[in-house]
Structures are given as C-alpha cells and as structure tokens.
C-alpha cells in the first residue's frame, strides 16, 4: 500500500468539517496578527485631577498668639491627626499600587505564554493551508475501487481521516489561542490602566502627606512663636510676680509637650523652615549686630503713686499721659516695661546651653525649663508694659483692667488676650 499519497482525502474530510475558506482565513489571521502587546495610552490624570495637596489641609482659623491654650492645643491636635490620616491613606494607596503592579505582571506573563504557544501553532497551521494549495484533496469512490483489495482501501481512508482530524485540530487550536490572546490583551490593557491609576493615586497621596506635614510644621512654628512670647513674659515677671510667672509657664507646659512629641518628620520640616527664616533674617540684618535697639532709647516715666516704669523713648510721652489720666480717674498704676536683653541671654545660657545656637536660635521647647529666645519679647524693646496696681500685677476682674480696656487704645497700647496685665504697641 502506498502511504506517500497526497493529503487529498484528509483535506476533503477537513472540508466537510470546515471550509477551506475558513482555513485560509485563519492562516491569513496568523500572518496578519500582532502577537506583541503595547501599553495603553497614558490617561490624563487617572486619579481625578491634579490635587496639589490643597484638599489635604485642615481649616485653621485661630490667632495662635491670642487664642486660649485649649483652642491652640486642640488645633495642634487636629493638624497632627490630619497628618496621621493622610499617612494612612498613603499607605492604602501604596498597597493598592503594589496589588495593581502584581496584577499587571501576572497579565503580562499570561499574555507572553499565549504569544509563545500561538507562535508555535502558527507554523503548523500555515503548513496545513500550504499543503492544501500544493496538494489539493481528492477522494472519490473510484479511488477506493482501484485499490488491490477492500482492506487496502479501508486502511487508506482511515489514515487520511486521521490526518484530516490532526490538521483540523491544529487549526482549531490556533483559533482558540487567537481568541485567548485577544482576551488576554484586553486584560493586560485593563491591568495597565489600573496600575497607572494606582500610581497616580499614590503620587497624589504622597503630595497630600507632604502638604499636611508642611501645614503641621508651619502651625507648630506659630505655636513656638507663641511660646516665645508667653515664656518671655513669664521671665519678665519672674522678679516682680514669681507666682504669676510660674502660672504662665505651667499654662504653656502642655503646648511644649505637644511640640516635643511631634514626629521626626515634622521636626525636620520645622528645622528647614527655621533655617529659611534665619537666612531671611540674616539677609535683612546684614551689617546689624545684636538685638534690635530700643526706639528712642530707654526712658523713665514717673508713676503718680511713686516709682518709675521704663519704656522706649518713642512711647514715653503717651505712657506718661495714660498713667496721669488713669490717676485722675482714680486708678493708680505703675508697671514694668523695658527689660535688658542681657537678662534673657543669661537665662537662655543657663537653661538652654552656651552655644550661639542654644542661646539665640534653638526653640524655647528645646530648653529645660522652656525659655524664650532673646529678642522675642517687646519688653526687650521697651514697647510693652506689665501694669501693676495696689502693689500687684493687675487682673481681669479689677478696675485698672477695665479702665485700660476702655482707654488704652487712645494711648497706642493694646492688650494681649489671656494676659490682662500685659499691654503693648501691637497687642503682642
């Protein structure tokens, strides 16, 4: 029996199951198909817009210097809580990004495997179609009758049928793989888009964290400035009213603790901001040494009931009129104004250290006990007064405070909220 005959019978059987046109179409698809995938086009801001971090900020509507300790502390806590919340969202975004990247890698691996398998099947499928053109299938009853015996004819047909089944399987496998490839290309594109969106979301979340930390650091710096003012006031009162001075320090102690508990990231940001401030001050003060001089020099203003209050020469006349007019209204007052910056420097050296940084630059919370930086109090410029009456510092319930509330602005002095005894040219 001649087993080298053409594949006519096989392809005839194949034609009964699938048209030769379909086979040719499949072969054409193999030749034309692109088995490499390309990433989807970049989406414009998949995260939903260039957030820039603004929405990560909390609303702060508080005058840090004048607000109560409770309000300042609550606001500082809110800002700190916001930083933690933004960090939590960043962690979630980073987890989502890792998952999306894993899914993309899985989709790309599956796609590559299918591409490899399809390339191998493509060779066999092409050969089937080529053979169909070179050796067209021919099978007829006459072919069977020309065999030497019925057995040979039966064997011949069986072989041809098996060949046809094999060829059909090859073309069928090609079609299945082609469809699988298309589906996996879609999955890969979707995974790539998801990964791109997750990456954008993670980047936006990182920007939000930076913005929240920046806001926290800026607010912490404002709180630090408040501490400088309040603690400088306590230091100014130390010799005249030590009990009140201790009350002020105790009142500010909670804020000192909150500042010291800020995490290292915020502390670093505060340090950067402080460095920028110092650089700006250095540029502005080129050629100027020491603490800003007292405007008009230090002048003694006599108090109606005896004693003197020292203030800057530029405000001495208005302070004298204030004390005189108050006396005529039945309110006898005096006070403590100018304080030599050398006193504050000495306290800083004792509580903060002897280096230039420790004395002039370190935040008040750096010291033990917390101590204001030299030059942060208007007392050191003779522009603030702690008023006394009846031998002690005035309080919010006395007639002296009431009179000052009604009249001090007429003499260019304003109260620092929370400290009824402290009046200055700008309320600080």
C-alpha positions in Angstrom: 0.0 0.0 0.0 1.3 3.5 -1.0 1.4 5.7 2.1 3.1 8.6 0.3 0.0 9.8 -1.5 -1.2 13.4 -1.2 -3.3 14.7 1.6 -6.4 14.8 -0.7 -8.6 12.6 1.3 -7.6 14.3 4.5 -8.4 17.7 3.3 -11.6 16.5 1.7 -12.6 15.3 5.1 -11.5 18.5 6.6 -13.5 20.4 4.1 -16.6 18.5 5.3 -16.0 19.9 8.8 -14.6 23.3 8.0 -14.5 25.1 4.7 -11.1 25.6 3.1 -12.0 29.3 3.1 -12.1 29.3 6.9 -8.7 27.6 6.9 -7.3 30.2 4.6 -8.8 33.0 6.7 -7.2 31.6 9.8 -3.9 31.4 8.0 -4.3 35.0 6.9 -5.1 35.9 10.5 -1.9 34.2 11.6 0.1 36.2 9.1 -1.5 39.4 10.0 -1.9 39.0 13.7 0.4 41.0 16.1 1.4 38.9 18.9 3.1 41.6 20.9 1.0 43.9 23.1 1.6 47.5 23.7 0.8 49.5 26.8 -2.4 51.5 26.7 -2.1 55.2 26.1 -1.4 57.3 29.2 -4.5 58.5 30.8 -4.9 62.2 31.7 -4.7 62.2 35.5 -6.4 58.9 36.3 -6.6 60.0 40.0 -9.3 62.5 39.1 -7.3 65.8 38.9 -4.1 67.4 39.9 -4.9 67.8 43.6 -1.7 69.6 44.6 -2.3 68.7 48.3 -4.8 71.6 49.0 -7.6 69.2 49.9 -5.4 67.5 52.5 -5.2 70.6 54.6 -7.4 71.3 57.6 -9.0 74.7 58.2 -7.1 76.8 60.7 -9.0 79.9 61.8 -7.2 80.7 65.1 -5.0 83.6 66.2 -2.3 81.5 67.8 -0.9 84.3 69.9 -4.2 85.4 71.3 -6.2 82.2 71.5 -6.6 80.2 74.6 -4.3 77.3 75.3 -7.2 74.9 74.9 -8.0 76.2 71.4 -4.4 76.2 70.3 -3.8 72.7 71.7 -7.0 71.4 70.0 -6.0 72.9 66.7 -2.5 71.4 67.0 -4.1 68.0 67.8 -6.3 68.4 64.7 -3.4 69.2 62.5 -1.4 66.3 63.9 -4.4 63.9 63.4 -4.7 65.0 59.8 -1.1 64.2 59.2 -1.7 60.6 60.5 -4.9 60.3 58.4 -3.0 61.4 55.3 -0.2 58.9 56.0 -2.8 56.1 56.4 -4.3 57.0 53.1 -0.9 57.0 51.5 -0.3 53.5 52.9 -3.5 52.3 51.4 -2.6 53.9 48.1 0.8 52.2 48.1 -0.8 48.8 48.9 -3.3 49.3 46.0 -0.4 50.2 43.7 1.5 47.1 44.7 -1.5 44.9 44.0 -2.1 46.6 40.7 1.5 46.1 39.7 1.3 42.4 40.6 -1.9 42.0 38.6 -0.2 43.7 35.6 2.8 41.4 35.9 0.5 38.4 36.0 -1.4 39.6 33.0 1.8 40.2 31.0 3.2 36.8 31.9 0.0 35.1 30.8 0.0 37.1 27.6 3.6 36.2 26.8 2.9 32.5 27.4 -0.1 32.6 25.0 2.0 34.5 22.4 4.7 31.8 22.6 2.2 29.0 22.2 0.4 30.8 19.4 3.7 31.3 17.5 4.4 27.5 17.6 0.9 26.6 16.5 1.0 29.2 13.8 3.8 27.3 12.0 1.7 24.1 11.8 -1.4 25.9 10.8 0.4 27.7 8.0 1.7 24.3 6.7 -1.8 22.8 6.7 -3.0 25.6 4.4 0.1 25.5 2.2 -0.4 21.7 1.7 -4.0 22.3 0.8 -2.9 24.5 -2.1 0.0 22.4 -3.3 -1.7 19.0 -3.0 -5.5 19.6 -3.3 -7.5 16.9 -1.6 -9.1 14.4 -3.9 -11.1 11.4 -2.6 -13.7 9.5 -4.6 -15.4 6.1 -4.7 -13.2 5.4 -7.8 -10.0 5.7 -5.6 -11.3 3.2 -3.3 -12.3 0.8 -6.1 -8.8 1.0 -7.7 -7.2 -0.4 -4.6 -6.0 -4.0 -4.8 -8.4 -5.1 -2.2 -11.0 -3.7 0.2 -8.6 -3.9 3.1 -6.1 -1.5 1.5 -8.9 0.9 0.7 -10.2 0.8 4.3 -6.7 1.4 5.7 -6.1 4.2 3.2 -9.3 6.0 4.2 -8.6 5.6 7.9 -5.1 7.2 7.6 -6.5 10.1 5.6 -9.2 10.6 8.1 -6.8 10.7 11.0 -4.6 13.1 9.1 -7.6 15.3 8.5 -8.5 15.2 12.2 -5.0 16.2 13.1 -5.0 19.1 10.7 -8.3 20.3 11.9 -7.1 20.1 15.5 -4.1 22.3 14.6 -6.3 24.9 13.0 -8.8 24.7 15.9 -6.0 25.2 18.5 -4.8 28.2 16.5 -8.3 29.7 16.6 -8.7 29.1 20.4 -5.3 30.6 21.1 -6.0 33.6 18.9 -9.2 34.2 20.9 -7.4 33.7 24.2 -4.7 36.1 23.0 -7.2 38.8 22.3 -8.9 38.3 25.7 -5.5 38.5 27.5 -4.5 41.6 25.6 -7.7 43.2 26.9 -6.9 42.1 30.4 -3.4 43.4 30.2 -4.6 46.8 29.0 -7.1 47.0 31.8 -4.4 45.9 34.3 -2.0 48.6 32.9 -4.7 51.3 33.2 -5.4 50.2 36.8 -1.7 50.2 37.6 -1.3 53.7 36.1 -4.3 55.0 38.0 -3.0 53.4 41.2 0.4 55.0 40.7 -1.2 58.4 40.1 -3.3 58.0 43.2 -0.2 57.0 45.3 1.7 60.0 44.0 -1.2 62.3 44.9 -1.4 60.7 48.3 2.3 61.4 48.8 1.7 65.0 47.8 -1.1 65.2 50.3 1.1 63.9 53.1 3.8 66.5 52.2 1.2 69.2 52.3 -0.2 68.0 55.7 3.2 67.8 57.2 4.1 71.2 55.9 0.9 72.6 57.4 1.7 70.9 60.7 5.2 72.3 60.7 4.0 75.8 59.9 1.4 75.7 62.6 4.0 74.3 65.1 6.3 77.2 64.2 3.4 79.6 65.1 2.9 77.8 68.4 6.6 78.1 69.0 6.4 81.8 68.5 3.5 82.0 70.9 5.6 80.1 73.4 8.5 82.5 73.0 6.2 85.5 73.7 4.4 83.8 76.7 7.6 82.5 78.2 9.4 85.8 77.7 6.5 87.4 79.6 7.0 84.8 82.4 10.7 85.6 82.5 9.9 89.3 82.7 7.6 88.8 85.6 10.0 86.5 87.5 11.3 89.1 89.8 8.2 91.1 90.3 5.5 88.4 90.4 7.1 85.0 90.6 3.8 83.2 91.3 2.2 84.6 88.2 5.4 83.8 86.2 5.1 80.2 87.3 1.4 80.1 86.4 2.2 81.2 82.8 4.9 78.5 82.5 2.5 75.9 83.8 -0.2 77.0 81.4 2.1 76.7 78.4 3.7 73.4 79.5 1.1 71.3 77.7 1.9 73.0 74.4 5.6 72.5 75.0 4.9 68.8 75.4 2.8 68.6 72.3 5.5 70.2 70.2 8.2 67.9 71.6 6.0 64.9 70.7 5.8 65.8 67.0 7.4 63.0 65.0 10.9 63.4 63.5 9.5 64.1 60.0 7.7 67.2 61.3 10.7 68.2 63.4 12.8 68.1 60.3 10.4 70.2 58.4 10.3 72.7 61.3 14.1 72.8 61.2 14.1 73.5 57.4 11.5 76.3 57.9 13.5 77.8 60.8 16.7 77.7 58.7 14.9 79.6 55.9 13.7 82.2 58.4 17.1 82.6 59.8 18.6 83.0 56.3 16.0 85.6 55.5 16.7 87.5 58.8 20.4 87.3 58.0 19.9 89.0 54.7 17.7 91.6 56.2 20.1 92.3 59.1 23.4 92.5 57.2 25.6 95.0 58.9 23.4 94.9 62.0 24.6 93.2 65.2 22.9 92.3 68.4 19.2 92.7 69.2 17.1 95.5 67.7 17.8 98.7 69.6 15.2 100.4 71.7 13.4 103.1 69.7 14.3 106.4 71.1 16.4 104.9 73.9 15.2 103.8 77.3 13.2 106.5 79.2 12.0 106.6 82.8 8.3 107.6 83.2 7.3 108.5 86.7 4.3 106.8 88.2 1.7 109.0 90.0 1.9 106.9 93.1 5.6 106.7 93.1 8.2 104.7 91.3 9.0 104.7 87.5 8.3 102.5 84.5 11.0 102.2 81.9 9.8 102.3 78.3 11.1 103.1 74.8 11.7 106.9 74.4 9.3 106.9 71.4 6.3 106.0 73.5 7.3 107.6 76.8 5.1 110.6 76.4 1.9 108.6 75.6 2.6 106.3 78.6 3.0 109.3 80.9 -0.3 110.7 79.7 -2.0 107.3 80.2 -0.8 107.0 83.8 -1.7 110.6 84.6 -5.2 110.3 83.1 -5.8 107.0 84.9 -4.8 108.6 88.2 -7.2 111.4 87.7 -9.9 108.8 87.1 -9.0 107.2 90.5 -6.9 104.4 89.1 -3.3 104.5 90.4 -1.0 102.3 88.2 2.7 101.7 87.6 4.4 98.8 85.9 7.4 97.1 84.4 8.3 97.9 80.8 11.8 97.6 79.4 13.8 94.5 80.2 17.5 94.3 79.3 18.1 91.6 76.7 21.2 90.6 78.6 18.9 89.2 81.3 17.2 87.0 78.8 20.5 85.9 77.3 21.7 84.9 80.8 18.6 82.9 81.4 19.0 81.2 78.0 22.6 80.4 78.7 21.6 78.8 82.0 18.6 76.8 80.7 19.5 76.1 77.0 23.3 75.9 76.7 26.2 78.1 76.0 26.5 77.8 72.2 25.3 80.5 69.9 22.6 78.2 68.6 21.4 77.3 72.0 21.2 81.0 73.1 19.8 82.7 70.0 18.3 80.1 67.7 17.0 77.0 69.5 13.2 76.9 70.0 12.0 77.6 73.5 10.9 74.0 73.9 14.5 72.9 73.4 15.4 74.3 76.8 14.8 72.9 80.3 12.8 74.6 81.5 11.4 76.1 78.3 12.8 79.5 77.8 12.1 82.2 75.2 14.7 83.3 72.7 16.3 86.7 73.3 14.7 89.4 71.3 11.2 87.8 71.1 9.6 89.9 73.8 8.5 93.5 73.2 9.8 94.2 76.7 13.3 94.0 75.3 12.5 96.9 73.0 10.7 98.9 75.7 7.4 98.6 73.7 5.4 96.5 76.3 4.3 97.2 79.9 3.1 94.8 82.6 0.9 97.1 84.6 0.6 96.9 88.4 -1.9 98.4 90.8 -2.2 98.2 94.5 1.2 96.5 94.8 0.5 93.6 92.5 0.0 92.8 88.8 -3.4 93.7 87.6 -6.0 91.0 86.9 -9.0 90.8 84.6 -11.5 91.5 87.4 -10.1 94.8 88.6 -10.9 98.4 87.9 -7.5 99.0 86.4 -8.0 96.4 83.8 -11.5 97.7 83.0 -10.1 101.3 82.6 -7.3 100.1 80.3 -9.8 98.1 78.2 -11.8 101.3 77.7 -9.0 103.8 77.2 -5.6 102.2 76.5 -6.1 102.2 72.7 -6.2 106.0 72.9 -2.6 106.0 74.0 -1.5 103.4 71.4 -1.4 100.3 73.8 -3.3 97.1 73.3 -3.9 94.0 75.4 -2.5 90.5 74.8 -5.5 88.2 75.2 -5.2 86.0 78.2 -2.8 88.3 80.0 -4.7 91.2 81.5 -1.6 92.8 82.8 0.4 92.9 79.5 -0.2 95.8 77.1 2.0 96.6 74.1 2.1 98.7 70.9 0.6 95.9 68.8 -1.1 93.6 71.3 1.7 91.1 71.2 
